[in-house]
Every structure is written in C-alpha cells, then in structure tokens.
C-alpha cells in the first residue's frame, strides 16, 4: 500500500512538472504591458529594497532560476532574464523575494540554510547504504546490520523531509512578496497579475508534492523497521 502511495506521488510530480512547463511556455508568449524584461524587473525590485550588492546573471537551462546567497547572485534562466512576459516578471520577482528574505533574516530560510550541509552529508550516507544493499546483504552485514542500516535511512529521510517542509514557507513567502511588489509597482495589470499568480502557484505545487513524497517515503521506512522489529 505504501509503495503504491509513493508511486502515486512520483506520477503526481511528473504531472505537475509537465503542467508547469506547459504553462510557462504558454504564458511566456503573452507580452507584458510594461515591456520590462526579467532582468530589468529584478534590478528594479532590488533597487526598491535598497539592495546593491547582489548581481543579476543569466544561466543556461529551463526553470533553473535560483538565488545563490553565497555568491550573492540572482540566477535567471535565459527565457526569464530576457523575457518580457508576466511569467518572466513573476519568476524574476520571486527570486528577488529570496534575496529580501535573506536580508531580513527570514527564520525559515535560515533554518533551511542551516540544514543544507547536514542534508548533503545525509545524501552521501544514504547513497552508500543503498549501494551496499544493492550489492548484497553479505557485504552489508560486514558494515552495518540491516536494522542499523534502516535506522540510518530513517534518520536521513527525516532530514530530507524536514528540509522539504521548511522549503514550503520559504517558497510561498517569496511568491507572496513577488506578487505584492509587481502589483504595487504597476509592473503588471490585473490580468497579468493573475497569470503571474497562477504560474507561481503551480511552481509551488512541485515543492508540496516533493515534501509529501519525502514524508511518505520516511513513513515507509519507519514501517519497514517496525515490521522487522516485531519479527
């Protein structure tokens, strides 16, 4: 039953990702009334918030937009950087929303950032555990007992799940800041604002599915451990 639930989340994730790409493709063809590019909008939003030490750069790929706090760069995909559509405005403003969160010391962003090195270590550990399981229980027993291995997997997925759920308020808050700013600054008209809102809400659904999927996987391994403990 749990395996079916996990497969269900995987299918849902693929559906949402496809829907997101289709919406971005459709909305990208609708020109913005203010005729500003994503780059220009990002520059303006940062300037309005008194931020002058963050660079806006263009990066390759689709939906690769992100804020890098270590390098202090807002990385916009080519379509968003040069795009003059409501969806480009939404994405550019959303990434700048993360910059503002960082500057304001937004607590959920700080918590998520603190988990990054722990999550990176957890990813390496769980890869080792799964590889060991793949190559056989004999090798596995020479390193960890099966019970210990499952406990390590549970610990790793606890970190992954916590990180995924901390990501939700970070992403929703960045979108809220973005939508409020592009509306208040008259970057978009009413219909364009609805397009921007729809695009960002669809993007947020991918994070929600990822968080629920991680929780389901964690629950699965907890049940595996409890089932083995009763034997």
HUQUIDA-V647549 format. One record per residue. RES is the residue in one small letter. D_CENTER is the distance of its C-alpha to the mean C-alpha in whole Angstrom. Layout:
res={RES,RES}
d_center={D_CENTER,D_CENTER}
//
This chain:
res={x,x,x,x,x,x,x,x,x,x,x,x,x,x,x,x,x,x,x,x,x,x,x,x,x,x,x,x,x,x,x,x,x,x,x,x,x,x,x,x,x,x,x,x,x,x,x,x,x,x,x,x,x,x,x,x,x,x,x,x,x,x,x,x,x,x,x,x,x,x,x,x,x,x,x,x,x,x,x,x,x,x,x,x,x,x,x,x,x,x,x,x,x,x,x,x,x,x,x,x,x,x,x,x,x,x,x,x,x,x,x,x,x,x,x,x,x,x,x,x,x,x,x,x,x,x,x,x,x,x,x,x,x,x,x,x,x,x,x,x,x,x,x,x,x,x,x,x,x,x,x,x,x,x,x,x,x,x,x,x,x,x,x,x,x,x,x,x,x,x,x,x,x,x,x,x,x,x,x,x,x,x,x,x,x,x,x,x,x,x,x,x,x,x,x,x,x,x,x,x,x,x,x,x,x,x,x,x,x,x,x,x,x,x,x,x,x,x,x,x,x,x,x,x,x,x,x,x,x,x,x}
d_center={27,24,24,24,21,19,20,20,16,16,18,16,13,15,16,13,12,16,16,13,15,18,18,16,20,22,21,21,25,25,27,26,29,29,28,26,23,20,21,24,22,19,23,24,21,21,25,25,24,26,23,25,24,21,21,19,19,19,17,18,16,14,11,11,10,9,11,13,15,17,19,18,17,15,14,15,15,19,19,17,19,22,22,24,22,20,17,17,18,15,13,15,16,12,11,15,14,12,15,17,15,16,19,20,19,16,17,13,12,15,15,11,13,16,14,13,16,17,14,15,19,18,17,20,22,21,21,25,25,24,26,29,29,29,32,34,35,38,36,33,36,37,34,33,34,32,32,31,28,27,27,25,22,22,21,18,17,17,15,12,13,13,10,8,10,10,6,8,11,9,7,10,13,11,12,15,16,16,18,21,21,21,24,26,26,27,25,25,27,27,26,24,22,22,20,18,17,17,14,12,12,12,9,8,10,8,5,9,11,9,10,13,14,13,16,18,18,19,21,23,24,25,27,28,29,31,33,34,35,38,39}
//
